[in-house]
């Protein structure tokens, strides 16, 4: 069966969720069909990165944006209840790590 729409290079195909330890929050990185990784910042700008050959997206996300506890889902699964639950678990873990880090500063 033929596709109804043409595939676009800028179309997002995967979402990666991970803990940004510096901010104590969960960040989302999207992978485009052309392989580029995109992260949206709080100031509304997007940062892109083209992974090096033979490196997994998870490895690049760890190296470039220093996210930890990374998991990924396809774009059609980003609104699933199981994905929301995993993101909430990451948020709890990030908040606990941030509180612990602030406590250690005192």
N, C-alpha and C positions, 0 to 999 in steps of 0.2 A: 504494500500500500504506500502511495506517495505521501510525503510530508505536506501538510497544509501551509506551513510557513517556511521561509528560508532561514537556515541557521545564521546567526550573526556572531561575528568575532567578539564583540563586546558583551555578549549575553553571559550572565552568571550561571555557572553549572554546579558549584559546590559552595557551601558555607562552612567555615572553620571557626569554632569558638574556643577561646582560651583566656586564661587569667593574665592580666597585665599587672604584674607585681608592683610596679612603680606607682600606679594609680589605685591599686586595690579594687579593680573593676574587671568585668568580663568584656573583652573586645571581640568583634566579629570581623573576620577577613573573608572576602569573597574571591573565588577563582573564576576567571572568565574562560570562555571556550578557547581563546587563543593562548591560555596558560598564564596570563598575568594575574598577579594577586593584588587585591585592592582593599584598603582599610580606610574607613571614614573616621575622621577626627572630630572632636567636640566643636571645633571652630567651623565645621561645615566643609572642610576641604577633604579631598580624597588623595591618598598616597598610593602610588602603584609601584610594583616591583616585579620584574621578570625573573623568575627563578633560573639559576644556573642549570646547565644540562646535567641530567642524571641525579638531581637532587629532588627529594620529595617536597611537596608543598609544606608539609608539617615541619620539616627541617628548616626550610627557608623562613617560615613564620617564626620559629624559635630564634633563629639567628638574627633576622632583620628587626622584628618587633618585640622580641624577648617575651613572647607569650608562653605560658606553661599550661600543663593539663589540657592539651589540645584534643578536640574531637571534631569530626566532620560529618556533615550530612549533605545529601543532594538537595538542590533548591526546592524540589517538590515536597521535601520532608521538613522544611524549616518551621512550618506551623503545626506540626504534629504535637500531640500531648507529650509523647515520650521525649521529644527534643526540648520542649519547654521545661520539662522536669529536670533534664540534665543541665540545662542552662541555669535554672534556679539553684541546683546543687553547686555549680561552679560559683555562683554569686555568693552563696553562703560561705563557701570555702575562701573566696577572695576577701570578703568582709572580715572573717576571722583572722586571716593572715595580716590584713591591714591593722586591725585592732591590736594584734600581738606586736607588730612592728612599732606602732605608736607607743605602746606600753613600754617597750624596750628602750625607746628614746628618753623616757622620763627618768 
